[in-house]
Amino acid sequence: MPTFLPIDLDPLPEDSPQRLAASARGAVFRGVADEPVTDASSDAELAREYIGQGELSPKSIANTQKELYRFLTWCREEARKTFRQLTVADLNAYKEFIRNPPPEWVSTTKWPRNDARYRPFSGPLSDASRRQAMIAVKGLLGYAEQTGYLRRNPARLVRNVRASHAGRVTRYLSPQAIAYALDAVAARAADTPAALRQRERDRFLLVAFAQTGARLNEIVGAHMGAVYSEGDGRWWLDVMGKGAKPRRLPVPPAMLAAYRDYRQAFGLLPQASRADRTPLVLSSRSKEAVRITDEAASEALKAVFGAAAERAHAQGDFDSAAALRQASTHWLRHSMLTNHANSGVQLKTLQDTAGHANIATTAAYLHKRDHERHDEIVGSNANLPPDRLA
């Protein structure tokens, strides 16, 4: 049975002697034959240094820590090797290992890492997730080679995982399914101040994600002052996107109304000033202005989707019920882009709103041509005599 010991992968503080020394050494040119330019004396220390040297967002740090914890633990428990002993075959074996980790590595419950029940995986990884995992591993081993911690880097000879890309996005909710979700959250009892705060916050979250197409961490990481108008009647939401790229998103009237109702439920004025740094998404349980986590926001919306699925099922809309049972917060991003693309909004407009680097990514949300092609073929079949269809 493998042992899942905690590994400290938090970046060193900015003013720590080790980090300052590493930065100073990194500014000096050295030949290949020189001594290593790292003080790391173990694989875990090197991983911690690697995470700290990059200018990563908190979300990227957390994701990198997760992937490198898995890899370090695999090296210790399965391969029983240090980085210096790894071969190309070992890294390819790890690439296959994470495709379907053994049961003792898996838990569907997310326990804290210092809990004995913690497991590194919640199930098999998709090709896209395996690709991201190997990017983190190869980045670490590349850093090990560049600093002289490793004399040779076997990851150079390991091919990236090929993640298949669907021709079109299928994980989205129809306008009717979103209507069920809105009805479900509006029907919640609000007989206590905390219940009222939770209901209005969750309604704001639902409307905000469905109408802006923002990513989970973009809204959870924003602040109250990020919702603003420049005095011309147009309202905006400023978010920080992937790669620390700022983006501003149009705020429709329904979202603005939900935002104001949500603030009032928390005892705040309907509108914040641009300088207001209060977290945009607040905990309904705390009397202080405490930001909730990405996970908490995701779980809040999953509860809304579950209640909405029951409403859809009760009304005989089994397709919407099935979609709602599977839905996650990210589905609302897909829903916004898909519904607008099919309504004729220009792809360039959607690309800028979504923050896609490539317009081909945005084009995957356009289903209108598929729908028209389907209806034309089915309609033509309806005009054929039955004997010709046999």
SULKAMO-V614586 format. One record per residue. N is the residue number from 1. RES is the residue in one letter. OMEGA is omega in whole degrees, 0 to 359 (999 if undefined). NEAR is the number of other C-alpha atoms within 8 Angstrom. Layout:
BEGIN
[[N:RES:OMEGA:NEAR] [N:RES:OMEGA:NEAR]]
END
This chain:
BEGIN
[[1:M:180:3] [2:P:178:7] [3:T:184:5] [4:F:182:9] [5:L:175:6] [6:P:176:6] [7:I:181:6] [8:D:179:6] [9:L:177:11] [10:D:179:8] [11:P:176:9] [12:L:177:10] [13:P:182:6] [14:E:185:6] [15:D:180:6] [16:S:181:8] [17:P:182:6] [18:Q:182:8] [19:R:178:13] [20:L:180:10] [21:A:180:8] [22:A:179:11] [23:S:180:8] [24:A:179:8] [25:R:183:8] [26:G:181:8] [27:A:183:6] [28:V:178:6] [29:F:179:5] [30:R:176:5] [31:G:182:5] [32:V:186:4] [33:A:182:4] [34:D:178:6] [35:E:178:5] [36:P:179:8] [37:V:176:10] [38:T:176:9] [39:D:182:7] [40:A:180:9] [41:S:177:6] [42:S:180:6] [43:D:180:10] [44:A:178:10] [45:E:178:10] [46:L:179:12] [47:A:179:11] [48:R:179:13] [49:E:180:12] [50:Y:180:10] [51:I:183:14] [52:G:183:10] [53:Q:180:8] [54:G:177:6] [55:E:185:5] [56:L:174:8] [57:S:177:7] [58:P:179:6] [59:K:180:8] [60:S:177:8] [61:I:181:10] [62:A:180:8] [63:N:180:8] [64:T:177:10] [65:Q:180:11] [66:K:183:9] [67:E:183:11] [68:L:173:11] [69:Y:179:11] [70:R:184:9] [71:F:179:10] [72:L:179:10] [73:T:178:11] [74:W:179:11] [75:C:183:12] [76:R:190:10] [77:E:184:9] [78:E:180:8] [79:A:183:8] [80:R:181:8] [81:K:170:9] [82:T:179:9] [83:F:183:9] [84:R:181:6] [85:Q:185:6] [86:L:177:10] [87:T:176:7] [88:V:179:10] [89:A:178:6] [90:D:182:9] [91:L:175:12] [92:N:177:9] [93:A:177:8] [94:Y:179:10] [95:K:177:10] [96:E:181:8] [97:F:184:8] [98:I:176:10] [99:R:180:11] [100:N:184:9] [101:P:179:11] [102:P:185:6] [103:P:183:6] [104:E:176:7] [105:W:191:10] [106:V:170:12] [107:S:179:12] [108:T:176:7] [109:T:181:5] [110:K:178:8] [111:W:174:8] [112:P:184:6] [113:R:178:8] [114:N:177:7] [115:D:182:7] [116:A:180:6] [117:R:181:5] [118:Y:173:12] [119:R:186:13] [120:P:185:11] [121:F:173:10] [122:S:179:10] [123:G:178:9] [124:P:177:9] [125:L:174:10] [126:S:178:7] [127:D:179:11] [128:A:179:11] [129:S:176:8] [130:R:179:13] [131:R:179:12] [132:Q:178:8] [133:A:182:9] [134:M:175:11] [135:I:178:9] [136:A:180:11] [137:V:181:11] [138:K:176:10] [139:G:179:8] [140:L:182:10] [141:L:174:12] [142:G:177:11] [143:Y:178:9] [144:A:179:12] [145:E:183:12] [146:Q:180:8] [147:T:181:10] [148:G:177:11] [149:Y:173:11] [150:L:176:12] [151:R:177:6] [152:R:187:5] [153:N:181:10] [154:P:181:10] [155:A:177:10] [156:R:185:7] [157:L:180:6] [158:V:181:9] [159:R:176:4] [160:N:176:7] [161:V:177:9] [162:R:180:7] [163:A:179:7] [164:S:180:6] [165:H:178:4] [166:A:180:5] [167:G:180:5] [168:R:180:9] [169:V:182:10] [170:T:182:4] [171:R:178:8] [172:Y:180:13] [173:L:177:15] [174:S:175:9] [175:P:179:7] [176:Q:179:8] [177:A:178:14] [178:I:177:9] [179:A:176:8] [180:Y:180:12] [181:A:178:13] [182:L:178:11] [183:D:182:9] [184:A:182:12] [185:V:178:11] [186:A:183:8] [187:A:180:6] [188:R:174:7] [189:A:179:6] [190:A:186:9] [191:D:174:6] [192:T:177:6] [193:P:180:8] [194:A:179:9] [195:A:177:11] [196:L:179:12] [197:R:181:12] [198:Q:181:10] [199:R:183:12] [200:E:176:12] [201:R:182:12] [202:D:176:12] [203:R:176:12] [204:F:179:12] [205:L:181:10] [206:L:181:10] [207:V:182:11] [208:A:180:11] [209:F:183:15] [210:A:186:11] [211:Q:178:10] [212:T:184:12] [213:G:180:15] [214:A:174:10] [215:R:184:10] [216:L:185:11] [217:N:180:8] [218:E:179:11] [219:I:180:12] [220:V:182:14] [221:G:182:11] [222:A:178:13] [223:H:185:11] [224:M:181:13] [225:G:180:12] [226:A:175:11] [227:V:189:11] [228:Y:172:11] [229:S:177:9] [230:E:175:7] [231:G:181:5] [232:D:180:5] [233:G:178:6] [234:R:180:9] [235:W:186:12] [236:W:171:12] [237:L:176:11] [238:D:177:11] [239:V:175:13] [240:M:185:11] [241:G:179:11] [242:K:180:6] [243:G:180:4] [244:A:178:7] [245:K:180:7] [246:P:180:8] [247:R:175:10] [248:R:188:9] [249:L:176:10] [250:P:178:9] [251:V:178:12] [252:P:181:8] [253:P:182:6] [254:A:178:7] [255:M:179:12] [256:L:178:10] [257:A:179:8] [258:A:178:12] [259:Y:181:10] [260:R:177:11] [261:D:179:10] [262:Y:179:12] [263:R:181:12] [264:Q:177:10] [265:A:178:11] [266:F:179:7] [267:G:180:6] [268:L:174:7] [269:L:183:8] [270:P:183:9] [271:Q:178:6] [272:A:173:10] [273:S:180:8] [274:R:183:9] [275:A:183:5] [276:D:182:9] [277:R:176:7] [278:T:179:8] [279:P:181:13] [280:L:184:11] [281:V:188:12] [282:L:173:10] [283:S:179:10] [284:S:184:10] [285:R:185:5] [286:S:175:7] [287:K:177:5] [288:E:179:4] [289:A:184:9] [290:V:178:8] [291:R:175:10] [292:I:180:10] [293:T:174:7] [294:D:183:9] [295:E:180:6] [296:A:178:8] [297:A:179:11] [298:S:180:11] [299:E:179:8] [300:A:180:9] [301:L:175:13] [302:K:177:11] [303:A:177:8] [304:V:180:12] [305:F:179:12] [306:G:178:10] [307:A:179:10] [308:A:179:16] [309:A:178:16] [310:E:179:9] [311:R:180:11] [312:A:180:14] [313:H:181:11] [314:A:180:7] [315:Q:177:6] [316:G:178:6] [317:D:188:9] [318:F:177:8] [319:D:178:6] [320:S:180:14] [321:A:180:15] [322:A:180:9] [323:A:182:12] [324:L:179:13] [325:R:181:9] [326:Q:192:6] [327:A:172:13] [328:S:180:9] [329:T:183:11] [330:H:177:9] [331:W:179:11] [332:L:174:13] [333:R:177:15] [334:H:183:14] [335:S:181:14] [336:M:183:12] [337:L:180:13] [338:T:184:13] [339:N:178:10] [340:H:179:10] [341:A:180:15] [342:N:178:10] [343:S:175:6] [344:G:176:6] [345:V:183:9] [346:Q:182:7] [347:L:179:10] [348:K:177:7] [349:T:180:8] [350:L:179:13] [351:Q:180:13] [352:D:180:8] [353:T:182:11] [354:A:184:10] [355:G:178:9] [356:H:177:9] [357:A:184:6] [358:N:182:7] [359:I:177:10] [360:A:176:6] [361:T:180:9] [362:T:183:14] [363:A:180:9] [364:A:180:10] [365:Y:183:12] [366:L:181:11] [367:H:189:11] [368:K:181:8] [369:R:177:7] [370:D:180:7] [371:H:180:8] [372:E:180:8] [373:R:179:8] [374:H:183:8] [375:D:180:8] [376:E:180:8] [377:I:181:8] [378:V:178:8] [379:G:179:8] [380:S:178:8] [381:N:181:8] [382:A:182:6] [383:N:180:6] [384:L:175:8] [385:P:182:6] [386:P:184:6] [387:D:179:5] [388:R:180:6] [389:L:183:7] [390:A:999:4]]
END
